């Protein structure tokens, strides 16, 4: 788990590439049996992937260059303690829905549910060591994962570190890129350029 905590972003991106490869050579039974449902699933997936990317960029605005030395409790971090993972979950499920496969969408959600709670708990222990009572008060006031909109607070001004923020933005938008790649793979499959090696719902 410690290895995953340290390299989670890169590992998640590698998993996304593997996921795209899996989609490239699979046929979707849902698309054949219920085409309207498949289209609705794709549209919902695009919405979630976009929301996930925008949310991660919003989080990056607040933590870029600061997360190691100060407790961030404004903006998205006033809504829940782990908004970056909340938006990552939305984006990942969105990408899963873009496959138009219920099996793959549920698989993505299950993989997130199995791996990221451990990451969140590990980071909470680290934050408790670094910020002590300040973080305990933050834990008592703000939910861990599901945002509470009534808590929203933001400053009038906020200084951003451009170099760090730029890097974080590129990490944030891969959901949208992957959704676009999945659509391209679907077009290639329909054109007969990619073989269908197996079928899934």
Buried (B, 14 or more C-beta within 10 A) or exposed (E): EEEBBEEBEEEBBEBBEEBBEBBBEBBBBBBEEBEEEBEEBBEBBBEBBBBBBBBBBBBBBBBBBBBEEEBBBEBBBBBBBBBBBBBBBBBBBBBBBBBBBBBBBEBBBEBBEEBBEEBBEBBBEEBBEEBEEBBEEBBEEBBBBEBEEEBEEEEEEEEBEEEBBEEBBEBBBBBBBBBEBBBEBBEEBEEEEBEEEEEBB
